[in-house]
Amino acid sequence: MADTKDSNGNILKDGDQVTLTKDLKVKGTSVTLKRGTMVRNIRLTDDPAEIECNADKVKGLVLRTEFLKKA
């Protein structure tokens, strides 16, 4: 299985903290997650380009790793 890496090439693990590198609109809601938002306790998925997490206002998010950097 391929390693899950953030936008800078750092390897991510379950439970890591990441920071958003871009403002992201959440589909199906009016929420926009701002650049610099800290997301704690991530979970890896079968796809090395995606992680699962819970943000402040939204639960059960799937984020692309190209928009994240390890905190």
C-alpha positions as YAML, in Angstrom:
chain: A
units: angstrom
residues:
- id: 1
  name: MET
  ca: [0.00, 0.00, 0.00]
- id: 2
  name: ALA
  ca: [1.27, 3.48, -0.86]
- id: 3
  name: ASP
  ca: [2.13, 5.94, 1.89]
- id: 4
  name: THR
  ca: [-0.29, 8.79, 2.49]
- id: 5
  name: LYS
  ca: [1.64, 12.07, 2.09]
- id: 6
  name: ASP
  ca: [0.72, 15.72, 2.60]
- id: 7
  name: SER
  ca: [1.38, 18.51, 0.08]
- id: 8
  name: ASN
  ca: [5.02, 18.79, 1.25]
- id: 9
  name: GLY
  ca: [5.73, 15.05, 1.02]
- id: 10
  name: ASN
  ca: [5.58, 14.30, 4.76]
- id: 11
  name: ILE
  ca: [4.10, 10.90, 5.60]
- id: 12
  name: LEU
  ca: [0.77, 11.06, 7.48]
- id: 13
  name: LYS
  ca: [-0.39, 8.54, 10.11]
- id: 14
  name: ASP
  ca: [-3.69, 7.94, 11.94]
- id: 15
  name: GLY
  ca: [-4.18, 10.51, 14.69]
- id: 16
  name: ASP
  ca: [-1.95, 13.22, 13.16]
- id: 17
  name: GLN
  ca: [-2.83, 16.90, 13.10]
- id: 18
  name: VAL
  ca: [-2.93, 18.72, 9.77]
- id: 19
  name: THR
  ca: [-3.44, 22.31, 8.61]
- id: 20
  name: LEU
  ca: [-5.35, 23.37, 5.50]
- id: 21
  name: THR
  ca: [-3.27, 25.12, 2.84]
- id: 22
  name: LYS
  ca: [-6.27, 26.47, 0.90]
- id: 23
  name: ASP
  ca: [-9.82, 27.71, 1.63]
- id: 24
  name: LEU
  ca: [-12.16, 24.79, 0.95]
- id: 25
  name: LYS
  ca: [-15.93, 24.92, 0.43]
- id: 26
  name: VAL
  ca: [-17.70, 21.92, 1.93]
- id: 27
  name: LYS
  ca: [-20.16, 20.39, -0.54]
- id: 28
  name: GLY
  ca: [-23.75, 20.22, 0.71]
- id: 29
  name: THR
  ca: [-23.27, 22.97, 3.31]
- id: 30
  name: SER
  ca: [-22.68, 26.71, 3.42]
- id: 31
  name: VAL
  ca: [-19.47, 26.19, 5.41]
- id: 32
  name: THR
  ca: [-16.06, 27.25, 4.07]
- id: 33
  name: LEU
  ca: [-13.03, 25.90, 5.90]
- id: 34
  name: LYS
  ca: [-10.42, 28.66, 5.96]
- id: 35
  name: ARG
  ca: [-6.74, 28.29, 5.13]
- id: 36
  name: GLY
  ca: [-4.75, 27.59, 8.29]
- id: 37
  name: THR
  ca: [-7.58, 25.67, 10.00]
- id: 38
  name: MET
  ca: [-6.16, 22.92, 12.23]
- id: 39
  name: VAL
  ca: [-7.75, 19.48, 11.87]
- id: 40
  name: ARG
  ca: [-6.93, 16.99, 14.62]
- id: 41
  name: ASN
  ca: [-7.05, 13.22, 14.84]
- id: 42
  name: ILE
  ca: [-7.18, 12.29, 11.14]
- id: 43
  name: ARG
  ca: [-7.95, 8.78, 9.89]
- id: 44
  name: LEU
  ca: [-6.33, 7.28, 6.80]
- id: 45
  name: THR
  ca: [-8.48, 5.74, 4.06]
- id: 46
  name: ASP
  ca: [-7.82, 3.05, 1.43]
- id: 47
  name: ASP
  ca: [-7.07, 5.88, -1.03]
- id: 48
  name: PRO
  ca: [-3.63, 7.44, -0.30]
- id: 49
  name: ALA
  ca: [-4.87, 10.77, -1.74]
- id: 50
  name: GLU
  ca: [-7.67, 11.17, 0.87]
- id: 51
  name: ILE
  ca: [-8.10, 11.28, 4.66]
- id: 52
  name: GLU
  ca: [-11.17, 11.29, 6.90]
- id: 53
  name: CYS
  ca: [-11.57, 13.81, 9.71]
- id: 54
  name: ASN
  ca: [-13.93, 15.93, 11.78]
- id: 55
  name: ALA
  ca: [-13.56, 19.71, 11.52]
- id: 56
  name: ASP
  ca: [-15.02, 22.26, 13.94]
- id: 57
  name: LYS
  ca: [-18.38, 22.65, 12.21]
- id: 58
  name: VAL
  ca: [-18.53, 19.56, 9.98]
- id: 59
  name: LYS
  ca: [-18.34, 15.89, 10.97]
- id: 60
  name: GLY
  ca: [-17.29, 13.05, 8.69]
- id: 61
  name: LEU
  ca: [-15.26, 15.06, 6.17]
- id: 62
  name: VAL
  ca: [-13.09, 13.48, 3.50]
- id: 63
  name: LEU
  ca: [-10.23, 15.79, 2.51]
- id: 64
  name: ARG
  ca: [-7.71, 15.53, -0.33]
- id: 65
  name: THR
  ca: [-4.12, 15.38, 0.95]
- id: 66
  name: GLU
  ca: [-2.96, 17.87, -1.71]
- id: 67
  name: PHE
  ca: [-4.62, 20.65, 0.39]
- id: 68
  name: LEU
  ca: [-3.05, 19.63, 3.71]
- id: 69
  name: LYS
  ca: [0.25, 19.99, 5.50]
- id: 70
  name: LYS
  ca: [1.32, 18.17, 8.63]
- id: 71
  name: ALA
  ca: [1.14, 20.38, 11.73]
...
